[in-house]
Amino acid sequence: MGFLLWILAVILVIAGIVTLFKGGIILGIVLIILGFAVGPGGWSIFKRRS
């Protein structure tokens, strides 16, 4: 599960960077933040709280 979340996070961040370069600043920032939120390392919306 962690590997799939890592792949999804990488895809979202790359898509966000590409969108930033194409001129979509708001969507690019949102995609990058979603990538950090989904990723298994660091801050994650799927991390269990104890």
PDB file of N, CA, C and O in Angstrom, chain B, residues numbered from 101:
ATOM      1  N   MET B 101       0.827  -1.197   0.000  1.00  0.00           N
ATOM      2  CA  MET B 101       0.000   0.000   0.000  1.00  0.00           C
ATOM      3  C   MET B 101       0.871   1.260   0.000  1.00  0.00           C
ATOM      4  O   MET B 101       0.574   2.234  -0.693  1.00  0.00           O
ATOM      5  N   GLY B 102       1.924   1.226   0.769  1.00  0.00           N
ATOM      6  CA  GLY B 102       2.810   2.384   0.841  1.00  0.00           C
ATOM      7  C   GLY B 102       3.477   2.683  -0.485  1.00  0.00           C
ATOM      8  O   GLY B 102       3.677   3.845  -0.840  1.00  0.00           O
ATOM      9  N   PHE B 103       3.826   1.618  -1.231  1.00  0.00           N
ATOM     10  CA  PHE B 103       4.459   1.812  -2.533  1.00  0.00           C
ATOM     11  C   PHE B 103       3.500   2.478  -3.509  1.00  0.00           C
ATOM     12  O   PHE B 103       3.898   3.360  -4.269  1.00  0.00           O
ATOM     13  N   LEU B 104       2.238   2.059  -3.491  1.00  0.00           N
ATOM     14  CA  LEU B 104       1.238   2.660  -4.380  1.00  0.00           C
ATOM     15  C   LEU B 104       1.003   4.131  -4.037  1.00  0.00           C
ATOM     16  O   LEU B 104       0.847   4.960  -4.933  1.00  0.00           O
ATOM     17  N   LEU B 105       0.979   4.451  -2.759  1.00  0.00           N
ATOM     18  CA  LEU B 105       0.823   5.847  -2.349  1.00  0.00           C
ATOM     19  C   LEU B 105       2.025   6.677  -2.772  1.00  0.00           C
ATOM     20  O   LEU B 105       1.882   7.837  -3.158  1.00  0.00           O
ATOM     21  N   TRP B 106       3.204   6.081  -2.699  1.00  0.00           N
ATOM     22  CA  TRP B 106       4.420   6.782  -3.113  1.00  0.00           C
ATOM     23  C   TRP B 106       4.380   7.085  -4.606  1.00  0.00           C
ATOM     24  O   TRP B 106       4.723   8.188  -5.030  1.00  0.00           O
ATOM     25  N   ILE B 107       3.957   6.099  -5.404  1.00  0.00           N
ATOM     26  CA  ILE B 107       3.852   6.294  -6.853  1.00  0.00           C
ATOM     27  C   ILE B 107       2.826   7.380  -7.169  1.00  0.00           C
ATOM     28  O   ILE B 107       3.076   8.250  -8.003  1.00  0.00           O
ATOM     29  N   LEU B 108       1.675   7.330  -6.505  1.00  0.00           N
ATOM     30  CA  LEU B 108       0.628   8.339  -6.717  1.00  0.00           C
ATOM     31  C   LEU B 108       1.132   9.726  -6.346  1.00  0.00           C
ATOM     32  O   LEU B 108       0.861  10.696  -7.054  1.00  0.00           O
ATOM     33  N   ALA B 109       1.860   9.825  -5.246  1.00  0.00           N
ATOM     34  CA  ALA B 109       2.395  11.122  -4.814  1.00  0.00           C
ATOM     35  C   ALA B 109       3.392  11.667  -5.832  1.00  0.00           C
ATOM     36  O   ALA B 109       3.381  12.861  -6.130  1.00  0.00           O
ATOM     37  N   VAL B 110       4.245  10.812  -6.364  1.00  0.00           N
ATOM     38  CA  VAL B 110       5.223  11.248  -7.361  1.00  0.00           C
ATOM     39  C   VAL B 110       4.514  11.749  -8.616  1.00  0.00           C
ATOM     40  O   VAL B 110       4.889  12.779  -9.176  1.00  0.00           O
ATOM     41  N   ILE B 111       3.497  11.025  -9.054  1.00  0.00           N
ATOM     42  CA  ILE B 111       2.739  11.431 -10.238  1.00  0.00           C
ATOM     43  C   ILE B 111       2.069  12.784 -10.016  1.00  0.00           C
ATOM     44  O   ILE B 111       2.095  13.643 -10.897  1.00  0.00           O
ATOM     45  N   LEU B 112       1.471  12.973  -8.847  1.00  0.00           N
ATOM     46  CA  LEU B 112       0.803  14.244  -8.556  1.00  0.00           C
ATOM     47  C   LEU B 112       1.789  15.410  -8.521  1.00  0.00           C
ATOM     48  O   LEU B 112       1.496  16.485  -9.044  1.00  0.00           O
ATOM     49  N   VAL B 113       2.942  15.205  -7.915  1.00  0.00           N
ATOM     50  CA  VAL B 113       3.927  16.287  -7.826  1.00  0.00           C
ATOM     51  C   VAL B 113       4.484  16.615  -9.207  1.00  0.00           C
ATOM     52  O   VAL B 113       4.638  17.788  -9.546  1.00  0.00           O
ATOM     53  N   ILE B 114       4.785  15.599 -10.004  1.00  0.00           N
ATOM     54  CA  ILE B 114       5.284  15.851 -11.356  1.00  0.00           C
ATOM     55  C   ILE B 114       4.230  16.569 -12.188  1.00  0.00           C
ATOM     56  O   ILE B 114       4.549  17.505 -12.921  1.00  0.00           O
ATOM     57  N   ALA B 115       2.974  16.134 -12.079  1.00  0.00           N
ATOM     58  CA  ALA B 115       1.899  16.808 -12.813  1.00  0.00           C
ATOM     59  C   ALA B 115       1.761  18.258 -12.345  1.00  0.00           C
ATOM     60  O   ALA B 115       1.491  19.145 -13.155  1.00  0.00           O
ATOM     61  N   GLY B 116       1.941  18.504 -11.061  1.00  0.00           N
ATOM     62  CA  GLY B 116       1.874  19.865 -10.537  1.00  0.00           C
ATOM     63  C   GLY B 116       2.983  20.741 -11.074  1.00  0.00           C
ATOM     64  O   GLY B 116       2.754  21.904 -11.407  1.00  0.00           O
ATOM     65  N   ILE B 117       4.196  20.187 -11.163  1.00  0.00           N
ATOM     66  CA  ILE B 117       5.324  20.962 -11.685  1.00  0.00           C
ATOM     67  C   ILE B 117       5.117  21.271 -13.160  1.00  0.00           C
ATOM     68  O   ILE B 117       5.377  22.389 -13.602  1.00  0.00           O
ATOM     69  N   VAL B 118       4.648  20.284 -13.925  1.00  0.00           N
ATOM     70  CA  VAL B 118       4.390  20.510 -15.346  1.00  0.00           C
ATOM     71  C   VAL B 118       3.306  21.563 -15.526  1.00  0.00           C
ATOM     72  O   VAL B 118       3.415  22.424 -16.399  1.00  0.00           O
ATOM     73  N   THR B 119       2.267  21.500 -14.709  1.00  0.00           N
ATOM     74  CA  THR B 119       1.186  22.487 -14.786  1.00  0.00           C
ATOM     75  C   THR B 119       1.695  23.882 -14.447  1.00  0.00           C
ATOM     76  O   THR B 119       1.279  24.859 -15.069  1.00  0.00           O
ATOM     77  N   LEU B 120       2.590  23.988 -13.469  1.00  0.00           N
ATOM     78  CA  LEU B 120       3.188  25.288 -13.139  1.00  0.00           C
ATOM     79  C   LEU B 120       3.934  25.873 -14.331  1.00  0.00           C
ATOM     80  O   LEU B 120       3.818  27.065 -14.618  1.00  0.00           O
ATOM     81  N   PHE B 121       4.695  25.039 -15.022  1.00  0.00           N
ATOM     82  CA  PHE B 121       5.455  25.528 -16.175  1.00  0.00           C
ATOM     83  C   PHE B 121       4.551  25.915 -17.335  1.00  0.00           C
ATOM     84  O   PHE B 121       4.914  26.762 -18.151  1.00  0.00           O
ATOM     85  N   LYS B 122       3.377  25.300 -17.414  1.00  0.00           N
ATOM     86  CA  LYS B 122       2.442  25.630 -18.496  1.00  0.00           C
ATOM     87  C   LYS B 122       1.601  26.858 -18.166  1.00  0.00           C
ATOM     88  O   LYS B 122       0.849  27.337 -19.014  1.00  0.00           O
ATOM     89  N   GLY B 123       1.718  27.368 -16.953  1.00  0.00           N
ATOM     90  CA  GLY B 123       1.025  28.600 -16.601  1.00  0.00           C
ATOM     91  C   GLY B 123      -0.144  28.440 -15.658  1.00  0.00           C
ATOM     92  O   GLY B 123      -0.758  29.438 -15.280  1.00  0.00           O
ATOM     93  N   GLY B 124      -0.479  27.223 -15.263  1.00  0.00           N
ATOM     94  CA  GLY B 124      -1.584  27.004 -14.331  1.00  0.00           C
ATOM     95  C   GLY B 124      -1.078  27.014 -12.905  1.00  0.00           C
ATOM     96  O   GLY B 124      -0.849  25.962 -12.307  1.00  0.00           O
ATOM     97  N   ILE B 125      -0.906  28.207 -12.367  1.00  0.00           N
ATOM     98  CA  ILE B 125      -0.262  28.338 -11.055  1.00  0.00           C
ATOM     99  C   ILE B 125      -1.104  27.723  -9.941  1.00  0.00           C
ATOM    100  O   ILE B 125      -0.589  26.953  -9.130  1.00  0.00           O
ATOM    101  N   ILE B 126      -2.376  28.052  -9.896  1.00  0.00           N
ATOM    102  CA  ILE B 126      -3.227  27.547  -8.809  1.00  0.00           C
ATOM    103  C   ILE B 126      -3.345  26.022  -8.870  1.00  0.00           C
ATOM    104  O   ILE B 126      -3.157  25.345  -7.859  1.00  0.00           O
ATOM    105  N   LEU B 127      -3.656  25.478 -10.057  1.00  0.00           N
ATOM    106  CA  LEU B 127      -3.790  24.024 -10.193  1.00  0.00           C
ATOM    107  C   LEU B 127      -2.468  23.329  -9.908  1.00  0.00           C
ATOM    108  O   LEU B 127      -2.457  22.262  -9.293  1.00  0.00           O
ATOM    109  N   GLY B 128      -1.353  23.910 -10.340  1.00  0.00           N
ATOM    110  CA  GLY B 128      -0.048  23.324 -10.068  1.00  0.00           C
ATOM    111  C   GLY B 128       0.248  23.240  -8.585  1.00  0.00           C
ATOM    112  O   GLY B 128       0.736  22.218  -8.100  1.00  0.00           O
ATOM    113  N   ILE B 129      -0.044  24.305  -7.867  1.00  0.00           N
ATOM    114  CA  ILE B 129       0.173  24.312  -6.416  1.00  0.00           C
ATOM    115  C   ILE B 129      -0.724  23.296  -5.731  1.00  0.00           C
ATOM    116  O   ILE B 129      -0.285  22.594  -4.820  1.00  0.00           O
ATOM    117  N   VAL B 130      -1.979  23.212  -6.161  1.00  0.00           N
ATOM    118  CA  VAL B 130      -2.921  22.243  -5.574  1.00  0.00           C
ATOM    119  C   VAL B 130      -2.433  20.818  -5.809  1.00  0.00           C
ATOM    120  O   VAL B 130      -2.486  19.994  -4.895  1.00  0.00           O
ATOM    121  N   LEU B 131      -1.961  20.514  -7.006  1.00  0.00           N
ATOM    122  CA  LEU B 131      -1.467  19.165  -7.298  1.00  0.00           C
ATOM    123  C   LEU B 131      -0.238  18.819  -6.469  1.00  0.00           C
ATOM    124  O   LEU B 131      -0.101  17.688  -6.001  1.00  0.00           O
ATOM    125  N   ILE B 132       0.655  19.784  -6.285  1.00  0.00           N
ATOM    126  CA  ILE B 132       1.847  19.534  -5.466  1.00  0.00           C
ATOM    127  C   ILE B 132       1.459  19.293  -4.009  1.00  0.00           C
ATOM    128  O   ILE B 132       1.993  18.389  -3.367  1.00  0.00           O
ATOM    129  N   ILE B 133       0.545  20.087  -3.492  1.00  0.00           N
ATOM    130  CA  ILE B 133       0.090  19.890  -2.107  1.00  0.00           C
ATOM    131  C   ILE B 133      -0.597  18.543  -1.955  1.00  0.00           C
ATOM    132  O   ILE B 133      -0.388  17.854  -0.956  1.00  0.00           O
ATOM    133  N   LEU B 134      -1.420  18.154  -2.934  1.00  0.00           N
ATOM    134  CA  LEU B 134      -2.058  16.829  -2.886  1.00  0.00           C
ATOM    135  C   LEU B 134      -1.015  15.716  -2.919  1.00  0.00           C
ATOM    136  O   LEU B 134      -1.165  14.694  -2.249  1.00  0.00           O
ATOM    137  N   GLY B 135       0.039  15.919  -3.701  1.00  0.00           N
ATOM    138  CA  GLY B 135       1.109  14.927  -3.741  1.00  0.00           C
ATOM    139  C   GLY B 135       1.765  14.746  -2.382  1.00  0.00           C
ATOM    140  O   GLY B 135       2.048  13.621  -1.970  1.00  0.00           O
ATOM    141  N   PHE B 136       2.005  15.845  -1.688  1.00  0.00           N
ATOM    142  CA  PHE B 136       2.576  15.748  -0.335  1.00  0.00           C
ATOM    143  C   PHE B 136       1.581  15.155   0.657  1.00  0.00           C
ATOM    144  O   PHE B 136       1.980  14.470   1.598  1.00  0.00           O
ATOM    145  N   ALA B 137       0.296  15.411   0.456  1.00  0.00           N
ATOM    146  CA  ALA B 137      -0.724  14.900   1.371  1.00  0.00           C
ATOM    147  C   ALA B 137      -0.936  13.400   1.202  1.00  0.00           C
ATOM    148  O   ALA B 137      -1.243  12.708   2.172  1.00  0.00           O
ATOM    149  N   VAL B 138      -0.779  12.896   0.002  1.00  0.00           N
ATOM    150  CA  VAL B 138      -1.022  11.473  -0.265  1.00  0.00           C
ATOM    151  C   VAL B 138       0.203  10.629   0.031  1.00  0.00           C
ATOM    152  O   VAL B 138       0.074   9.461   0.398  1.00  0.00           O
ATOM    153  N   GLY B 139       1.372  11.190  -0.121  1.00  0.00           N
ATOM    154  CA  GLY B 139       2.615  10.432   0.031  1.00  0.00           C
ATOM    155  C   GLY B 139       2.753   9.775   1.394  1.00  0.00           C
ATOM    156  O   GLY B 139       2.334  10.334   2.408  1.00  0.00           O
ATOM    157  N   PRO B 140       3.347   8.578   1.412  1.00  0.00           N
ATOM    158  CA  PRO B 140       3.477   7.839   2.675  1.00  0.00           C
ATOM    159  C   PRO B 140       4.518   8.414   3.631  1.00  0.00           C
ATOM    160  O   PRO B 140       4.434   8.179   4.836  1.00  0.00           O
ATOM    161  N   GLY B 141       5.497   9.162   3.120  1.00  0.00           N
ATOM    162  CA  GLY B 141       6.526   9.743   3.979  1.00  0.00           C
ATOM    163  C   GLY B 141       6.159  11.156   4.385  1.00  0.00           C
ATOM    164  O   GLY B 141       5.496  11.868   3.630  1.00  0.00           O
ATOM    165  N   GLY B 142       6.577  11.563   5.552  1.00  0.00           N
ATOM    166  CA  GLY B 142       6.267  12.918   6.011  1.00  0.00           C
ATOM    167  C   GLY B 142       4.808  13.056   6.395  1.00  0.00           C
ATOM    168  O   GLY B 142       4.256  12.212   7.100  1.00  0.00           O
ATOM    169  N   TRP B 143       4.186  14.128   5.925  1.00  0.00           N
ATOM    170  CA  TRP B 143       2.798  14.396   6.272  1.00  0.00           C
ATOM    171  C   TRP B 143       1.905  13.656   5.295  1.00  0.00           C
ATOM    172  O   TRP B 143       2.075  13.797   4.084  1.00  0.00           O
ATOM    173  N   SER B 144       0.953  12.865   5.791  1.00  0.00           N
ATOM    174  CA  SER B 144       0.085  12.085   4.920  1.00  0.00           C
ATOM    175  C   SER B 144      -1.337  12.094   5.456  1.00  0.00           C
ATOM    176  O   SER B 144      -1.544  11.964   6.663  1.00  0.00           O
ATOM    177  N   ILE B 145      -2.324  12.246   4.572  1.00  0.00           N
ATOM    178  CA  ILE B 145      -3.719  12.224   5.004  1.00  0.00           C
ATOM    179  C   ILE B 145      -4.146  10.800   5.321  1.00  0.00           C
ATOM    180  O   ILE B 145      -5.180  10.602   5.959  1.00  0.00           O
ATOM    181  N   PHE B 146      -3.374   9.797   4.889  1.00  0.00           N
ATOM    182  CA  PHE B 146      -3.732   8.402   5.138  1.00  0.00           C
ATOM    183  C   PHE B 146      -3.017   7.825   6.349  1.00  0.00           C
ATOM    184  O   PHE B 146      -3.222   6.658   6.684  1.00  0.00           O
ATOM    185  N   LYS B 147      -2.178   8.622   7.015  1.00  0.00           N
ATOM    186  CA  LYS B 147      -1.439   8.123   8.183  1.00  0.00           C
ATOM    187  C   LYS B 147      -2.392   7.974   9.363  1.00  0.00           C
ATOM    188  O   LYS B 147      -3.208   8.854   9.636  1.00  0.00           O
ATOM    189  N   ARG B 148      -2.276   6.869  10.042  1.00  0.00           N
ATOM    190  CA  ARG B 148      -3.143   6.615  11.206  1.00  0.00           C
ATOM    191  C   ARG B 148      -2.702   7.482  12.372  1.00  0.00           C
ATOM    192  O   ARG B 148      -1.511   7.649  12.634  1.00  0.00           O
ATOM    193  N   ARG B 149      -3.670   8.018  13.050  1.00  0.00           N
ATOM    194  CA  ARG B 149      -3.361   8.823  14.250  1.00  0.00           C
ATOM    195  C   ARG B 149      -3.426   7.924  15.473  1.00  0.00           C
ATOM    196  O   ARG B 149      -4.317   7.083  15.592  1.00  0.00           O
ATOM    197  N   SER B 150      -2.473   8.108  16.382  1.00  0.00           N
ATOM    198  CA  SER B 150      -2.493   7.274  17.586  1.00  0.00           C
ATOM    199  C   SER B 150      -2.810   8.078  18.804  1.00  0.00           C
ATOM    200  O   SER B 150      -2.867   7.533  19.906  1.00  0.00           O
TER     201      SER B 150
END
